[in-house]
Amino acid sequence: MAHTKVSITRKWYGKVPLDKTGTPVSRNLWPRRRKYSWEVRWYGSEGKRYSKSFKDRKEADEYTKNLQKRVDRG
């Protein structure tokens, strides 16, 4: 594997959330109201970027730890 860092980020999906009047809420409220999944990202040895999505943060953390061990070994 080329890079030494495996990262976890949120991946937003779904429509922009609306308030009670039907207007879109501001972006600073999206983390509370918009649907998301956890995405693990890493680069392969050929420089291609890979990713895998998880519903729970715990699942993503476990996968990241295992993948990070493989990256550290080479």
CYANA upper distance limits for C-alpha pairs under 8 A (distance plus 0.5 A):
  1 MET  CA     43 TYR  CA      7.22
  1 MET  CA     44 GLY  CA      5.32
  1 MET  CA     45 SER  CA      4.58
  1 MET  CA     46 GLU  CA      8.34
  1 MET  CA     71 VAL  CA      6.36
  1 MET  CA     74 GLY  CA      6.84
  2 ALA  CA     43 TYR  CA      6.71
  2 ALA  CA     44 GLY  CA      6.16
  2 ALA  CA     45 SER  CA      4.88
  2 ALA  CA     46 GLU  CA      7.69
  2 ALA  CA     47 GLY  CA      7.11
  3 HIS  CA     42 TRP  CA      7.91
  3 HIS  CA     43 TYR  CA      6.51
  3 HIS  CA     44 GLY  CA      8.00
  3 HIS  CA     45 SER  CA      8.30
  3 HIS  CA     71 VAL  CA      8.14
  4 THR  CA     68 GLN  CA      8.11
  4 THR  CA     71 VAL  CA      6.62
  4 THR  CA     72 ASP  CA      7.23
  5 LYS  CA     42 TRP  CA      7.41
  5 LYS  CA     68 GLN  CA      7.73
  6 VAL  CA     40 VAL  CA      7.49
  6 VAL  CA     41 ARG  CA      6.40
  6 VAL  CA     42 TRP  CA      5.52
  6 VAL  CA     64 THR  CA      6.97
  6 VAL  CA     67 LEU  CA      7.94
  6 VAL  CA     68 GLN  CA      6.70
  7 SER  CA     40 VAL  CA      6.14
  7 SER  CA     41 ARG  CA      5.82
  7 SER  CA     42 TRP  CA      7.19
  7 SER  CA     64 THR  CA      7.97
  8 ILE  CA     38 TRP  CA      7.17
  8 ILE  CA     39 GLU  CA      6.07
  8 ILE  CA     40 VAL  CA      5.06
  8 ILE  CA     41 ARG  CA      6.94
  8 ILE  CA     60 ALA  CA      7.69
  8 ILE  CA     61 ASP  CA      8.25
  8 ILE  CA     64 THR  CA      8.14
  9 THR  CA     38 TRP  CA      6.30
  9 THR  CA     39 GLU  CA      5.78
  9 THR  CA     40 VAL  CA      7.08
  9 THR  CA     41 ARG  CA      8.46
 10 ARG  CA     36 TYR  CA      6.74
 10 ARG  CA     37 SER  CA      6.25
 10 ARG  CA     38 TRP  CA      5.17
 10 ARG  CA     39 GLU  CA      6.37
 11 LYS  CA     36 TYR  CA      5.86
 11 LYS  CA     37 SER  CA      5.77
 11 LYS  CA     38 TRP  CA      6.45
 11 LYS  CA     39 GLU  CA      6.60
 12 TRP  CA     34 ARG  CA      7.51
 12 TRP  CA     35 LYS  CA      6.56
 12 TRP  CA     36 TYR  CA      4.83
 12 TRP  CA     37 SER  CA      7.13
 13 TYR  CA     34 ARG  CA      7.94
 13 TYR  CA     35 LYS  CA      6.32
 13 TYR  CA     36 TYR  CA      6.18
 13 TYR  CA     37 SER  CA      8.36
 14 GLY  CA     34 ARG  CA      7.67
 14 GLY  CA     35 LYS  CA      6.75
 15 LYS  CA     34 ARG  CA      8.14
 16 VAL  CA     24 PRO  CA      6.91
 16 VAL  CA     25 VAL  CA      8.09
 16 VAL  CA     30 TRP  CA      8.31
 16 VAL  CA     34 ARG  CA      7.26
 17 PRO  CA     24 PRO  CA      6.38
 17 PRO  CA     25 VAL  CA      6.62
 17 PRO  CA     30 TRP  CA      7.73
 17 PRO  CA     33 ARG  CA      6.81
 17 PRO  CA     34 ARG  CA      6.47
 18 LEU  CA     22 GLY  CA      5.74
 18 LEU  CA     23 THR  CA      5.81
 18 LEU  CA     24 PRO  CA      4.87
 18 LEU  CA     25 VAL  CA      6.02
 19 ASP  CA     23 THR  CA      6.28
 19 ASP  CA     24 PRO  CA      6.79
 19 ASP  CA     25 VAL  CA      6.45
 25 VAL  CA     29 LEU  CA      7.09
 25 VAL  CA     30 TRP  CA      7.87
 26 SER  CA     30 TRP  CA      7.56
 29 LEU  CA     33 ARG  CA      6.98
 30 TRP  CA     34 ARG  CA      5.58
 36 TYR  CA     55 LYS  CA      8.49
 37 SER  CA     53 SER  CA      6.94
 37 SER  CA     54 PHE  CA      6.35
 37 SER  CA     55 LYS  CA      5.58
 37 SER  CA     56 ASP  CA      7.75
 38 TRP  CA     53 SER  CA      6.09
 38 TRP  CA     54 PHE  CA      5.60
 38 TRP  CA     55 LYS  CA      6.59
 38 TRP  CA     56 ASP  CA      7.18
 38 TRP  CA     57 ARG  CA      6.62
 38 TRP  CA     60 ALA  CA      7.01
 39 GLU  CA     51 SER  CA      6.97
 39 GLU  CA     52 LYS  CA      6.12
 39 GLU  CA     53 SER  CA      4.85
 39 GLU  CA     54 PHE  CA      6.74
 39 GLU  CA     60 ALA  CA      7.65
 40 VAL  CA     51 SER  CA      5.87
 40 VAL  CA     52 LYS  CA      5.83
 40 VAL  CA     53 SER  CA      6.85
 40 VAL  CA     60 ALA  CA      6.99
 40 VAL  CA     64 THR  CA      7.30
 41 ARG  CA     49 ARG  CA      7.60
 41 ARG  CA     50 TYR  CA      6.21
 41 ARG  CA     51 SER  CA      4.87
 41 ARG  CA     52 LYS  CA      7.30
 42 TRP  CA     49 ARG  CA      6.30
 42 TRP  CA     50 TYR  CA      5.92
 42 TRP  CA     51 SER  CA      6.95
 43 TYR  CA     47 GLY  CA      6.28
 43 TYR  CA     48 LYS  CA      6.06
 43 TYR  CA     49 ARG  CA      4.86
 43 TYR  CA     50 TYR  CA      6.39
 44 GLY  CA     48 LYS  CA      5.85
 44 GLY  CA     49 ARG  CA      6.76
 44 GLY  CA     50 TYR  CA      7.54
 53 SER  CA     60 ALA  CA      8.16
 54 PHE  CA     59 GLU  CA      7.00
 54 PHE  CA     60 ALA  CA      6.37
 55 LYS  CA     59 GLU  CA      8.11
 56 ASP  CA     60 ALA  CA      7.08
 57 ARG  CA     61 ASP  CA      6.60
 58 LYS  CA     62 GLU  CA      6.74
 59 GLU  CA     63 TYR  CA      6.75
 60 ALA  CA     64 THR  CA      6.52
 61 ASP  CA     65 LYS  CA      6.65
 62 GLU  CA     66 ASN  CA      6.88
 63 TYR  CA     67 LEU  CA      6.58
 64 THR  CA     68 GLN  CA      6.32
 65 LYS  CA     69 LYS  CA      6.77
 66 ASN  CA     70 ARG  CA      7.08
 67 LEU  CA     71 VAL  CA      6.77
 68 GLN  CA     72 ASP  CA      6.60
 69 LYS  CA     73 ARG  CA      6.79
 70 ARG  CA     74 GLY  CA      6.87
